[in-house]
Amino acid sequence: MLITDRKEQGRFLRFAVVGTIGAIIDLSIFNLLSSGFGLPALQAQAVSFSVAVISNFLWNRYWTYPDSRNKSVTSQLVQFIAVSFIGLTIRTLIFDRLEGSLIWLAGQAVGNSFILTPTTIGHNIALGTVIIIIMFWNFFINRYWTYNDVK
């Protein structure tokens, strides 16, 4: 079983480290685009996600699954991007549902006198939440489809 297999646990941990790097990239670009350049949050999170996907693919291909070489890089990239964009669709729907409520909650909790605005807090909590949800989606689908050549 995937969860009890030591080798798979190690892969999941490496996948999580890669995901953490991707999350840092994602959050940084998101905040730069939304707060720095005024891009709407929904668009900023889609762009930041796309950049993180490329980073995650490279790290996963060469570190998490170095023994996955029966498929070409192009084939795996296309599969990884397909899984990621389905994840993006799921993520965007969840983000869209969460952001308004979380902005409101942040406004109730910290008001407008806090160093960060309720909008910034709400957006980042929503983004952090969807990143965690989609990490599990990405791991399991990629493991059984993109990297299914690994024993």
HUCORLIN-V297557 format. One record per backbone hydrogen bond with DSSP energy under -0.5 kcal/mol. NH is the residue of the N-H (numbers start at 1). CO is the residue of the C=O. Records with the same first field share a line. If there is no record, write none. Layout:
BEGIN
NH: CO ; CO
END
This chain:
BEGIN
5: 1
9: 5
10: 6
11: 7
12: 8
13: 9
14: 10
15: 11
16: 12
17: 13
18: 14
19: 15
20: 16
21: 17
22: 18
23: 19
24: 20
25: 21
26: 22
27: 23
28: 24
29: 25
30: 26
31: 27
32: 28
33: 29
34: 30
35: 31
36: 31
37: 32
39: 33
44: 40
45: 41
46: 42
47: 43
48: 44
49: 45
50: 46
51: 47
52: 48
53: 49
54: 50
55: 51
56: 52
57: 53
58: 54
59: 55
60: 56
61: 57
62: 58
63: 59
64: 59
65: 60
66: 63
68: 65
69: 67
76: 72
77: 73
78: 74
79: 75
80: 76
81: 77
82: 78
83: 79
84: 80
85: 81
86: 82
87: 83
88: 84
89: 85
90: 86
91: 87
92: 88
93: 89
94: 90
95: 91
96: 92
97: 93
98: 94
99: 95
100: 96
102: 98
103: 99
104: 100
105: 101
106: 102
107: 103
108: 104
109: 105
110: 106
111: 106 ; 107
113: 110
121: 117
122: 118
123: 119
124: 120
125: 121
126: 122
127: 123
128: 124
129: 125
130: 126
131: 127
132: 128
133: 129
134: 130
135: 131
136: 132
137: 133
138: 134
139: 135
140: 136
141: 137
142: 138
143: 139
144: 140
145: 141
146: 141
147: 142
148: 145
150: 147
END
